[in-house]
Amino acid sequence: MDLVVGAGIIALLYAVVRLGQSMAVNFTPGRTPVIISTDIADVPYYAARSLLRMFIALALSTVFTLVYGTAAARLRRAEKVLVPILDILQSIPILVFLPIALTFFITLFPNNLLGLELAAIFVIFTSQAWNMTFSFYHSLISQPTELDEAARMYRLTKWQRFWKLDVPSSMIGLVWNMMMSMGGGWFFLTASEAVTVFIKGHGHSESLPGMGSYMAAAVAHGSFTEVTIAIVVMVLLVVGTNFLVFRPLVAWSDKFRMESSESAEKPKSIILNLLRRSSIPRLAGHVSRPVGRALDRITRPFGLAEYPLRTDVRKRHIGDIIFWSVIVGATATFAVIGLVYLNAHLGFTRFPSLIGFGFATFARVVVLLVISTIIWVPVGVKIGMSPKLARYAQPIVQVLASFPAILLFPFATLIFINLGIPLDYGAIVLMMLGAQWYILFNVIAGASSIPNDLREMMVSMRLTRSQRWRKVILPAIFPAYVTGGITAAGGAWNASIVAELVSWHHHTLNAFGLGNYIATASAQGKFALLIAGGIVMSAFVVVVNRLFWRRLYRMAESRFTL
Amino acid sequence: MTTTSDPTTGRTGAGSATIIEVSHVTKSFVSPDGTPLPVLDDISLDLREGEIVALLGRSGSGKSTLLRCIAGLISPTEGDISYRGETLNGANPGVAMVFQSFALLPWLTVQQNVELGLEALGVGTGERRQRAERAIDAIGLDGFESAYPKELSGGMRQRVGFARALVVEPDALLMDEPFSALDVLTAQNLRAELLRLWREKDFPTKAMLIVTHNIEEAVILADRIFVLGANPGRIRTEIDCTFPQPRDRHDESFQALVDEIYGLMTGRDTRPPAHIWTVASPGEGSPTDTPLPQASVGGMSGLLEILVAHGGKVDLPQLAHELTFEVDDLLPLVDAAQVLGLAVVDDADLQITDEGRIFVAADILESKQIFALEARERAPLVRAICRALGATKDGNLGEGFFLDLLRRGFSEEEARQQLKIAVDWGRYGELFDFDANTGQLTLDHHHGSDGQ
């Protein structure tokens, strides 16, 4: 047992060190392009590089989450600023960050591949961090009052409070969101490995070694076999990380469940059992205990997790005034700079046409949601109502949802070209490839949580098929469906940037829409257009969320919660 | 124990040192429309070395709020709370608290939970373990050190709660309804254990303060009982409880004291603005000064049936004991019967009225009519709703109208609760109906309007 676990750990450490070294090779954009070979022998290396990128981004997201979430939940003034910022960040299409990050990091590390590497990691980070942070923040502010009181009563230090109460009580949500984030991250990984870098107005196609760039090379060659290899390897990566990393994490985090009684169905993991039976936990305890003690001592001077009951009102007011002046001043300055920049580079008369582009993409999102709903709600209900089917289907659907749909685009493109389908319609299919699974996934979850007595009631009352759907099933899955719909819509907006402009070999297809606009702008290095497009897309997402999804959400909560 | 206390009773001698002093404490929360809602009104009390003090009150008496003020977890709006002469400005340094819901960390073992407070004090690992083990043994948890809280029964969990509190050797121990989440026998057992520890000579804690709504519990444990009145919470009486420990609940004087307190808690309040439910004459009282008790019609009918089965008169403490109910469960039903004039309370006896007898004897339709009649006349909020709906053209009004009125006297949550009870009563009596989707109250024209 120990031998297996030990060998696994040594191999892992060796791989990380070797891969880490190759991240910082010298390179000058435009002059010494990294050649991505499509030799199958190189695939494991590319897969490992992609994987490392993902985990570095996940680690950064976790650190960001803990710091940002704690600040937002514990600092009275910061909360008022940090939470809205997070809300805005969440609605910005992630691929808009890519060209900006590239420029920034390449300037930071000129002549080194590290610039590209960091830009890719940053983009993955932006796709992972926000929902994790929200989850952590919500766990913190909805902490049970009596635990908060106990922590204060027993005079825990700030660090003890964070480490003994805040982190553990948020653990389940955090781990779950990590898993979801990792799933979403694959998409942006593949999109950010083969990029166009702009130096002095000239675009250069550059690649980072990884599965995304392998795919790009395969597409450029027009090789069917290579594309297939890329897809198979990607599936293995998604399934493998789930099995080796996230299943064990989810099973482990179950011990942080708040309910005071044991849950009926505990998540299980073979890997976790293997680890638990080895001497790793004991060893880890030996190492971590002194570290824990040291941390405890070091952080003691930061004081207790307490606040005075009485504060000087005048002092607080003055603090408030200073704080808000700084915030308002900074916001206004940025707004002015932004407006001046946009005005100088493209002028505001462009915005109406941008909104027109937006509506085209919006129409695609609506159509794909409707189609996905018609297809997947019946299927999801069927699966969810049968516990046996649900047990097998749930993990498969999760993999489908995590699988970066971009990798399927070449096939679809090939079909569109051969059948002569314009991308204006084809893009709907492409956007749906990734987004539909969120609906299926959530409908299954919703249907499987319909209580048994309601199902028995349907049978014993002899409800007709349509009565069953109208009176029981649809209302019961409604809250879960709304969650799936929001996620699917968000995914679709993001996907539009890569779906409305696709190519295969020497063909390029265009669709009329905001995604195409943003993709073109970033391919041509036109930042002003890119930012304007990003702003309009964010606005669409925010407005639709406020006007439509939030209302459905409230209705779901008040009327259809089981 | 301290030198000043008498080991047989746990009573203090006069002049023993004051640990905690509460002087003229007022606490109000701010309602949504900005008016302050008083929860505690001018409370003064002290906790001295060597005594157990009980804060006894029903829900709404602000007893938990008071305890949290004393613990330094929340600040009073006015007045001062001091520990050993130092005014509190943060968590009270000399106390430990036992929570109603235990408040254990589910991811830590029993041992780790108990060590938590010591860890916070920076006690070294070795000493920490020893002290935790001693506390675990003392409270009867040995053998469970490595168990997780969710593996334990409620009683064992609360033992962990006590061990965690006692291991830091607090000057005073605060308890917030520590036994009310436990079943009757477990609670009794744990109370006895606590008293056994308290009587031990080297017990480091010098005083205990318990918040409870259980009258017998207060009389069994406490040397002094503060009976709190509700809306807003204030001290109604201070009772010295001088029986020697261990106390026998079947003892006559013990029973007499319990009866007396029952009478106090159900009876007419001496303070002029009557916040206590008495037999309301028809047309008396307003929705804000006479809130509806939290009782379902079914529960109240059940109580009346039992009352008739007992010959129309019953001793409340005895009834509560028989039904293994606690005050908070039984009293709202008693209140409801009183509000509707179907029963009256005299000292600690509940007595049925003539209307009550008719109500019990009637069939379902008749009893609904009687209920409707009495509710429309005597329950102020129900009456107000009927009148308001009757005054409109179509017998329709939004709930917002009534909630706005109720918010003048209640917090948002209480206002909603009040309307909910009124809707429940109104529906039962077929006086008016409520549409949860639109938030509209509609008069039921057969019964709801006066004289139609």
Chai-1 contact restraints between the chains, C-beta under 6 A:
chainA,res_idxA,chainB,res_idxB,connection_type,confidence,min_distance_angstrom,max_distance_angstrom,comment,restraint_id
A,E146,B,F99,contact,1.0,0.0,6.0,A-B,restraint_1
A,E146,B,S101,contact,1.0,0.0,6.0,A-B,restraint_2
A,E146,B,A103,contact,1.0,0.0,6.0,A-B,restraint_3
A,L147,B,A103,contact,1.0,0.0,6.0,A-B,restraint_4
A,E149,B,L73,contact,1.0,0.0,6.0,A-B,restraint_5
A,A150,B,A103,contact,1.0,0.0,6.0,A-B,restraint_6
A,R152,B,A91,contact,1.0,0.0,6.0,A-B,restraint_7
A,M153,B,A91,contact,1.0,0.0,6.0,A-B,restraint_8
A,M153,B,M97,contact,1.0,0.0,6.0,A-B,restraint_9
A,Y154,B,L116,contact,1.0,0.0,6.0,A-B,restraint_10
A,Y154,B,G117,contact,1.0,0.0,6.0,A-B,restraint_11
A,Y154,B,A120,contact,1.0,0.0,6.0,A-B,restraint_12
A,R155,B,A120,contact,1.0,0.0,6.0,A-B,restraint_13
A,L156,B,A120,contact,1.0,0.0,6.0,A-B,restraint_14
A,Q160,B,A120,contact,1.0,0.0,6.0,A-B,restraint_15
A,P168,B,W107,contact,1.0,0.0,6.0,A-B,restraint_16
A,K255,B,W107,contact,1.0,0.0,6.0,A-B,restraint_17
A,F256,B,W107,contact,1.0,0.0,6.0,A-B,restraint_18
A,S260,B,K150,contact,1.0,0.0,6.0,A-B,restraint_19
A,E262,B,K150,contact,1.0,0.0,6.0,A-B,restraint_20
A,E306,B,G90,contact,1.0,0.0,6.0,A-B,restraint_21
A,E306,B,A91,contact,1.0,0.0,6.0,A-B,restraint_22
A,P308,B,N89,contact,1.0,0.0,6.0,A-B,restraint_23
A,P308,B,G90,contact,1.0,0.0,6.0,A-B,restraint_24
A,L309,B,S75,contact,1.0,0.0,6.0,A-B,restraint_25
A,L309,B,N89,contact,1.0,0.0,6.0,A-B,restraint_26
A,L309,B,G90,contact,1.0,0.0,6.0,A-B,restraint_27
A,R310,B,S75,contact,1.0,0.0,6.0,A-B,restraint_28
A,R310,B,N89,contact,1.0,0.0,6.0,A-B,restraint_29
